[in-house]
Amino acid sequence: MMDIAVIVLAAGKGTRMKSSLPKALHRAAGRSLLGHVLHAARALEPREAVVVVGPDMEAVSREAQRVFPDARRAVQVERLGTGHAVSMARDALRDFSGTVLVLYGDVPLITAESLRQLAGLAGAGMAVLGFETANPEGYGRLLQDAAGHVVKIREELDASPRERAIRLCNSGIIAIGAALLWSLLPKLRNANAKGEYYLTDLVELAAAAGAPCRLATCAEREVAGVNDRGQLAGIERTLQQAYRRRHMLNGATLVAPETVFFSADTAIGQDVVIEPNVVFGPGVEIGNGVEILAFSHIEGARVAAGARIGPYARLRPGADIGEGAHIGNFVEVKKAVIGRGVKANHLTYIGDARVGAKTNIGAGTITCNYDGHGKHLTDIGENVFVGSNTALVAPVSVGDGATIAAGSVITRDVPADALAMTRAALDLREGWARRYREMKAARKAARNNT
């Protein structure tokens, strides 16, 4: 196993994003751009991870620690280029002697396979990740010697016309031995069009030190960066196409694939049928044989085998739907365990609750979980019948086998096998409607005659 440390440069604010949110925290497929990069890096099991951020970017550090709990933060106060940014991580990696991978927090499509290849080529030396493109405008060009080693990386602003014609381009991602990196960084100079310290100048410095730079290549799409909302939408589109294909190859049926949206961590079992216009937020696990009907939204939820969801259902974080349960149209479930075979087929809210196996929840039922100050639990047993238009005012429990009459407001615990009913007495007045109609008709006729 390779001894690897990861440095992720995430100090960019992304002014072209027109946002107060740091660029690395913008999301695609339910995961931050930084999160995508770190998940790819995590597959290599790095020993250390350092995220270089700008001042007042604590949120970026917290995001990194969701993936790497021990990730360290290095702050780049002055924006003096990529070489300067990497140098900010030196103290955090003072005791590390393996291979350092330098990544970027806005390149979310990079794969673990490409990073593994790059790190393997570098060893104690250096390697860069490049790509071929039909339109190299805006990219740094990779200049090679006869042996195929990269001898220079020329930024476009500093390139000659001949160099600008080269189609082998620099991704910016490098792997380099720690000892070599820290020995070369102080030698960088800012004699370029931007007056910055370019990390790319390490290539020439490494060659001069007798450490020729090797080349790894990947597809252009893998190193696509995000600088504006249009590019972010392009990344989303690419990810969704990949996820749809992956889930279909793994045994799920997508009736209209182009209308279904997944998150990066969505887990889908076999023989799942997903109808059009379904959205999966982060943290969803779907068991085998589940049917998800059109226009449903699922986030932070688990759905067990054989369940049926939707249409127009919403499963919010903490929803745990049991085997064979039915959650129907315009039903919302939040932080609730729904037992095996439960049916809640329409127009219902179940929040902060437990519903036992084989219970039926009638239309219009609400668990009144919030009292204006805190949330409270509704605990419904097995084989309970809850009639339509029932309000269960938490905290409250309903025993196994109980029946709740339609239109009831339940404010006290209901024992097992009991009937609970809170209806007002029916006031029935025979003939009243006919007499009322006749009175109204007579008054209208009198007005018309005046």
C-alpha positions as CSV (number, residue, x, y, z in Angstrom):
1,M,0.0,0.0,0.0
2,M,1.3,3.5,-0.9
3,D,2.1,6.0,1.8
4,I,0.1,9.0,0.6
5,A,-0.9,12.4,2.0
6,V,-3.4,14.6,0.3
7,I,-3.4,18.4,0.0
8,V,-6.6,19.9,-1.4
9,L,-6.5,23.6,-2.5
10,A,-9.9,25.0,-1.6
11,A,-9.3,28.7,-0.9
12,G,-11.1,30.0,-3.9
13,K,-14.2,32.1,-3.3
14,G,-15.5,31.6,-6.8
15,T,-16.4,35.2,-7.7
16,R,-17.9,34.0,-11.0
17,M,-20.4,31.9,-9.0
18,K,-22.0,35.1,-7.8
19,S,-22.4,33.6,-4.3
20,S,-21.4,34.2,-0.7
21,L,-20.8,30.4,-0.4
22,P,-17.2,29.2,-1.0
23,K,-16.9,27.6,-4.4
24,A,-15.9,24.2,-2.9
25,L,-19.1,24.0,-1.0
26,H,-21.4,24.3,-4.0
27,R,-23.2,21.0,-4.5
28,A,-23.7,18.6,-7.3
29,A,-25.6,15.3,-6.9
30,G,-26.3,16.1,-3.3
31,R,-22.6,16.4,-2.4
32,S,-20.2,19.4,-2.2
33,L,-17.6,19.7,-4.9
34,L,-15.0,19.3,-2.2
35,G,-16.8,16.2,-0.9
36,H,-16.6,14.6,-4.4
37,V,-12.8,15.2,-4.5
38,L,-12.2,13.9,-1.0
39,H,-14.3,10.8,-1.6
40,A,-12.1,10.0,-4.6
41,A,-9.0,10.6,-2.5
42,R,-10.3,8.5,0.4
43,A,-10.3,5.4,-1.8
44,L,-6.4,5.5,-1.7
45,E,-6.5,5.4,2.1
46,P,-4.2,8.4,2.6
47,R,-2.4,8.7,5.9
48,E,-2.9,12.5,6.1
49,A,-5.3,15.1,4.6
50,V,-4.8,18.9,4.6
51,V,-7.3,21.3,3.1
52,V,-5.9,24.8,2.3
53,V,-8.6,27.4,2.8
54,G,-8.9,31.2,2.8
55,P,-9.6,33.2,6.0
56,D,-13.1,32.8,7.4
57,M,-13.7,29.5,5.7
58,E,-14.4,27.3,8.7
59,A,-17.3,25.8,6.9
60,V,-14.9,24.4,4.3
61,S,-12.8,22.8,7.0
62,R,-15.9,21.3,8.6
63,E,-17.0,19.8,5.3
64,A,-13.6,18.2,4.9
65,Q,-13.8,16.7,8.3
66,R,-17.1,15.0,7.4
67,V,-15.1,12.8,5.0
68,F,-11.7,12.8,6.8
69,P,-12.4,13.3,10.5
70,D,-8.7,14.0,11.1
71,A,-8.3,16.4,8.2
72,R,-6.2,19.4,9.0
73,R,-6.7,23.0,7.9
74,A,-4.1,25.3,6.5
75,V,-5.0,29.0,5.9
76,Q,-3.8,30.9,2.9
77,V,-4.2,34.6,3.8
78,E,-2.6,36.1,0.7
79,R,-3.6,34.6,-2.7
80,L,-0.1,34.3,-4.2
81,G,-0.7,31.3,-6.5
82,T,-0.9,27.5,-6.3
83,G,2.7,27.1,-5.2
84,H,2.2,29.5,-2.3
85,A,-1.0,27.7,-1.4
86,V,0.7,24.3,-1.2
87,S,3.5,25.8,1.0
88,M,0.8,26.6,3.6
89,A,0.4,22.8,4.3
90,R,4.1,22.3,5.2
91,D,3.7,22.5,8.9
92,A,0.8,20.0,8.9
93,L,2.9,17.5,7.0
94,R,6.2,18.1,8.8
95,D,6.5,14.4,9.8
96,F,5.2,12.9,6.6
97,S,7.8,11.4,4.2
98,G,5.7,9.6,1.5
99,T,4.0,10.8,-1.7
100,V,2.0,14.0,-1.6
101,L,-1.1,14.4,-3.9
102,V,-2.1,17.9,-4.7
103,L,-5.8,18.2,-5.6
104,Y,-8.3,21.0,-6.2
105,G,-11.6,21.5,-4.4
106,D,-13.5,22.4,-7.5
107,V,-12.6,19.3,-9.7
108,P,-15.4,16.9,-8.6
109,L,-15.2,14.3,-11.4
110,I,-11.7,13.1,-10.6
111,T,-11.6,9.3,-10.1
112,A,-9.7,7.2,-7.6
113,E,-8.2,5.2,-10.5
114,S,-6.5,8.2,-12.0
115,L,-5.2,9.3,-8.7
116,R,-3.8,5.9,-7.9
117,Q,-2.1,5.7,-11.3
118,L,-0.6,9.2,-10.7
119,A,0.7,8.4,-7.2
120,G,2.2,5.1,-8.4
121,L,4.2,6.9,-11.1
122,A,5.5,9.6,-8.8
123,G,7.0,7.6,-5.9
124,A,9.7,9.8,-4.3
125,G,9.9,11.7,-7.6
126,M,7.2,13.7,-9.4
127,A,4.3,13.0,-11.8
128,V,1.7,15.3,-13.3
129,L,-1.8,14.4,-14.5
130,G,-2.5,15.5,-18.1
131,F,-5.2,15.1,-20.7
132,E,-5.7,15.5,-24.5
133,T,-8.3,18.0,-25.7
134,A,-9.4,19.2,-29.1
135,N,-9.6,22.8,-27.7
136,P,-6.7,23.6,-25.4
137,E,-7.5,27.3,-25.0
138,G,-7.1,28.4,-21.5
139,Y,-5.1,25.4,-20.3
140,G,-1.4,25.1,-19.4
141,R,0.5,23.0,-22.0
142,L,2.7,20.0,-21.2
143,L,6.0,20.1,-22.9
144,Q,7.8,16.7,-23.2
145,D,11.3,15.5,-24.0
146,A,12.1,12.6,-26.3
147,A,11.7,10.1,-23.4
148,G,8.2,11.3,-22.8
149,H,9.0,13.0,-19.5
150,V,7.3,16.4,-18.8
151,V,10.0,19.0,-18.9
152,K,7.9,22.2,-18.6
153,I,4.3,23.3,-18.0
154,R,3.7,26.5,-19.9
155,E,0.7,28.6,-18.8
156,E,-1.2,30.0,-21.8
157,L,-0.5,33.6,-20.9
158,D,3.3,32.8,-21.1
159,A,3.2,30.4,-24.0
160,S,4.5,31.0,-27.5
161,P,2.3,30.4,-30.6
162,R,4.0,27.0,-31.2
163,E,3.4,26.0,-27.6
164,R,-0.3,27.1,-27.7
165,A,-0.8,24.6,-30.5
166,I,0.0,21.6,-28.2
167,R,-3.1,19.7,-27.2
168,L,-1.6,17.8,-24.2
169,C,-2.8,19.9,-21.3
170,N,-2.2,20.2,-17.6
171,S,-4.9,19.3,-15.1
172,G,-3.0,21.0,-12.2
173,I,-3.1,17.7,-10.2
174,I,0.3,16.4,-9.2
175,A,2.0,13.7,-7.1
176,I,5.4,14.3,-5.6
177,G,7.6,12.9,-3.0
178,A,7.4,14.9,0.2
179,A,11.1,15.5,0.5
180,L,11.4,16.7,-3.1
181,L,8.3,19.0,-2.7
182,W,9.6,20.8,0.4
183,S,13.0,21.2,-1.1
184,L,11.7,22.7,-4.3
185,L,8.9,25.0,-3.1
186,P,11.3,27.7,-1.8
187,K,12.9,27.9,-5.2
188,L,9.7,29.0,-7.0
189,R,9.7,32.5,-8.5
190,N,6.9,34.8,-9.5
191,A,8.4,36.0,-12.8
192,N,5.2,35.4,-14.9
193,A,2.3,37.4,-16.3
194,K,0.3,37.1,-13.1
195,G,3.1,37.7,-10.6
196,E,2.2,34.4,-8.8
197,Y,4.1,31.4,-7.6
198,Y,3.1,28.6,-10.0
199,L,3.1,25.0,-8.7
200,T,3.6,24.1,-12.3
201,D,7.2,25.5,-12.2
202,L,8.1,22.5,-10.0
203,V,8.5,20.4,-13.1
204,E,11.6,22.3,-14.3
205,L,13.0,22.5,-10.8
206,A,12.5,18.8,-10.4
207,A,14.3,18.0,-13.7
208,A,17.2,20.3,-12.7
209,A,17.4,18.3,-9.4
210,G,17.7,15.1,-11.3
211,A,14.1,14.0,-10.8
212,P,12.4,13.9,-14.2
213,C,8.6,14.3,-14.1
214,R,6.5,11.4,-15.3
215,L,3.1,11.7,-17.1
216,A,-0.2,10.1,-16.2
217,T,-3.2,10.8,-18.3
218,C,-7.0,10.8,-17.9
219,A,-10.1,11.7,-19.8
220,E,-10.7,15.5,-20.1
221,R,-14.1,15.2,-18.4
222,E,-12.4,14.0,-15.2
223,V,-10.6,17.2,-14.6
224,A,-13.3,19.6,-15.6
225,G,-13.4,22.5,-13.1
226,V,-16.2,24.6,-11.8
227,N,-16.0,28.4,-12.1
228,D,-19.6,29.4,-12.8
229,R,-23.1,28.2,-12.5
230,G,-23.2,26.9,-16.0
231,Q,-20.2,24.7,-15.4
232,L,-21.8,23.5,-12.2
233,A,-24.9,22.5,-14.2
234,G,-22.7,20.6,-16.6
235,I,-21.1,18.7,-13.7
236,E,-24.5,17.8,-12.4
237,R,-25.6,16.5,-15.8
238,T,-22.5,14.4,-16.2
239,L,-22.9,12.9,-12.7
240,Q,-26.6,12.1,-13.2
241,Q,-25.9,10.4,-16.5
242,A,-23.3,8.2,-14.8
243,Y,-25.5,7.4,-11.8
244,R,-28.5,6.5,-13.9
245,R,-26.5,4.1,-16.0
246,R,-24.9,2.6,-12.9
247,H,-28.2,1.9,-11.2
248,M,-29.8,0.4,-14.3
249,L,-26.8,-1.9,-14.8
250,N,-27.1,-3.0,-11.2
251,G,-30.7,-4.1,-11.7
252,A,-33.0,-1.1,-11.2
253,T,-35.7,-0.1,-13.8
254,L,-35.9,3.6,-14.5
255,V,-39.0,4.3,-16.6
256,A,-37.8,7.7,-17.7
257,P,-34.1,7.9,-16.7
258,E,-33.6,11.5,-17.7
259,T,-36.2,12.6,-15.2
260,V,-34.7,10.8,-12.2
261,F,-32.1,12.5,-10.0
262,F,-29.8,10.7,-7.6
263,S,-27.3,11.8,-5.0
264,A,-23.8,10.5,-5.0
265,D,-24.4,8.1,-2.1
266,T,-27.8,6.8,-3.2
267,A,-28.0,3.0,-2.7
268,I,-30.5,1.1,-4.8
269,G,-31.3,-2.6,-4.6
270,Q,-32.2,-5.0,-7.4
271,D,-35.6,-5.1,-9.1
272,V,-36.5,-1.6,-8.0
273,V,-38.9,0.2,-10.3
274,I,-38.6,4.0,-10.3
275,E,-41.2,6.0,-12.2
276,P,-40.6,9.5,-13.7
277,N,-39.7,12.6,-11.8
278,V,-38.3,11.0,-8.7
279,V,-35.6,12.9,-6.7
280,F,-33.2,11.2,-4.2
281,G,-31.5,13.5,-1.8
282,P,-28.4,12.4,0.2
283,G,-28.5,9.4,2.6
284,V,-31.0,7.2,0.8
285,E,-31.0,3.4,0.9
286,I,-33.6,1.5,-1.1
287,G,-34.1,-2.3,-0.7
288,N,-34.8,-4.9,-3.3
289,G,-38.2,-5.0,-5.1
290,V,-39.3,-1.5,-4.0
291,E,-41.6,0.5,-6.3
292,I,-41.2,4.3,-6.3
293,L,-44.0,6.0,-8.1
294,A,-43.8,9.3,-9.9
295,F,-43.1,12.7,-8.4
296,S,-41.7,11.4,-5.1
297,H,-38.9,13.0,-3.1
298,I,-36.8,10.9,-0.8
299,E,-33.9,12.2,1.5
300,G,-32.1,10.7,4.4
301,A,-34.4,7.7,4.4
302,R,-34.3,3.9,4.4
303,V,-36.9,1.9,2.4
304,A,-37.0,-1.9,3.0
305,A,-37.7,-4.6,0.4
306,G,-41.1,-4.7,-1.3
307,A,-42.3,-1.4,-0.1
308,R,-44.4,0.9,-2.3
309,I,-43.8,4.7,-2.2
310,G,-45.8,7.4,-3.9
311,P,-46.9,8.9,-6.2
312,Y,-46.2,12.3,-4.8
313,A,-44.8,11.0,-1.5
314,R,-42.1,12.7,0.6
315,L,-39.8,10.8,2.8
316,R,-37.7,13.2,5.0
317,P,-34.6,12.5,7.0
318,G,-35.1,9.7,9.6
319,A,-37.9,8.0,7.7
320,D,-37.5,4.2,8.0
321,I,-40.0,2.3,5.9
322,G,-40.6,-1.3,6.7
323,E,-40.8,-4.3,4.4
324,G,-43.9,-4.3,2.2
325,A,-45.2,-1.0,3.6
326,H,-47.3,1.4,1.4
327,I,-46.6,5.2,1.6
328,G,-49.1,6.7,-0.8
329,N,-49.9,10.0,-2.6
330,F,-49.4,13.2,-0.6
331,V,-48.0,11.4,2.4
332,E,-45.1,12.9,4.3
333,V,-42.9,10.9,6.7
334,K,-40.2,12.4,8.9
335,K,-38.1,10.8,11.6
336,A,-40.5,7.9,11.9
337,V,-40.2,4.1,11.9
338,I,-42.9,2.6,9.8
339,G,-43.4,-1.1,10.4
340,R,-43.8,-4.1,8.1
341,G,-47.0,-4.0,6.0
342,V,-48.2,-0.6,7.3
343,K,-50.5,1.3,4.9
344,A,-50.7,5.1,4.8
345,N,-52.1,5.6,1.4
346,H,-53.0,9.3,1.2
347,L,-53.0,12.8,2.6
348,T,-51.1,12.0,5.8
349,Y,-48.3,13.4,7.9
350,I,-46.3,11.1,10.2
351,G,-43.5,12.8,12.1
352,D,-41.5,11.7,15.2
353,A,-43.4,8.5,15.4
354,R,-43.3,4.7,15.5
355,V,-46.0,2.8,13.6
356,G,-46.3,-1.0,14.3
357,A,-46.7,-3.7,11.7
358,K,-49.9,-4.1,9.8
359,T,-51.4,-0.8,11.0
360,N,-53.6,1.2,8.7
361,I,-53.4,5.0,8.7
362,G,-56.5,6.7,7.3
363,A,-56.5,9.7,5.0
364,G,-55.9,13.1,6.6
365,T,-54.2,11.7,9.7
366,I,-51.6,13.9,11.4
367,T,-49.2,13.2,14.2
368,C,-49.1,16.6,16.0
369,N,-45.5,16.3,17.0
370,Y,-44.6,20.0,17.7
371,D,-46.0,22.0,20.6
372,G,-44.3,25.2,19.6
373,H,-41.2,24.5,21.7
374,G,-40.2,20.9,21.1
375,K,-40.9,17.7,19.2
376,H,-42.7,14.7,20.9
377,L,-43.2,11.0,20.0
378,T,-46.3,9.3,18.8
379,D,-46.1,5.6,19.4
380,I,-48.7,3.5,17.5
381,G,-48.8,-0.3,18.0
382,E,-49.4,-3.2,15.6
383,N,-52.7,-3.9,13.8
384,V,-54.1,-0.5,14.7
385,F,-56.8,1.1,12.6
386,V,-56.6,4.9,12.5
387,G,-59.7,6.4,10.9
388,S,-59.6,9.3,8.5
389,N,-59.0,12.9,9.6
390,T,-57.5,11.9,13.0
391,A,-55.1,14.1,14.9
392,L,-52.7,12.4,17.3
393,V,-51.4,15.0,19.8
394,A,-48.0,13.9,20.9
395,P,-46.7,12.6,23.3
396,V,-49.3,9.9,23.0
397,S,-49.4,6.1,22.5
398,V,-51.9,3.8,20.9
399,G,-51.9,0.1,22.0
400,D,-51.9,-2.9,19.7
401,G,-55.2,-3.7,18.0
402,A,-56.9,-0.4,18.9
403,T,-59.3,1.4,16.7
404,I,-59.5,5.2,16.4
405,A,-62.8,6.5,14.9
406,A,-62.6,8.9,12.0
407,G,-62.4,12.6,13.0
408,S,-61.0,12.0,16.4
409,V,-58.5,14.2,18.3
410,I,-56.4,11.9,20.5
411,T,-54.8,13.6,23.5
412,R,-54.5,10.6,25.9
413,D,-53.0,7.2,25.6
414,V,-55.3,4.6,24.0
415,P,-55.1,1.0,25.5
416,A,-54.7,-2.1,23.4
417,D,-57.9,-3.3,21.6
418,A,-59.8,-0.2,22.7
419,L,-62.0,2.1,20.6
420,A,-61.2,5.8,20.9
421,M,-63.6,8.4,19.6
422,T,-63.9,12.1,20.2
423,R,-66.9,13.1,18.0
424,A,-69.5,15.6,19.0
425,A,-73.0,14.4,19.1
426,L,-74.9,14.5,15.8
427,D,-77.7,17.1,15.8
428,L,-80.2,15.9,13.2
429,R,-83.2,18.1,12.2
430,E,-85.4,16.4,9.6
431,G,-87.0,18.6,6.9
432,W,-84.8,21.6,7.8
433,A,-83.0,21.8,4.4
434,R,-86.2,21.8,2.5
435,R,-87.8,24.5,4.6
436,Y,-84.6,26.6,4.4
437,R,-84.6,26.4,0.6
438,E,-88.2,27.4,0.4
439,M,-87.6,30.4,2.7
440,K,-84.7,31.6,0.6
441,A,-86.7,31.2,-2.6
442,A,-89.6,33.2,-1.2
443,R,-87.3,36.1,-0.1
444,K,-85.6,36.2,-3.5
445,A,-89.0,36.2,-5.3
446,A,-90.2,39.1,-3.0
447,R,-87.1,41.2,-3.9
448,N,-87.6,40.6,-7.6
449,N,-91.3,41.8,-7.4
450,T,-90.4,45.1,-5.8
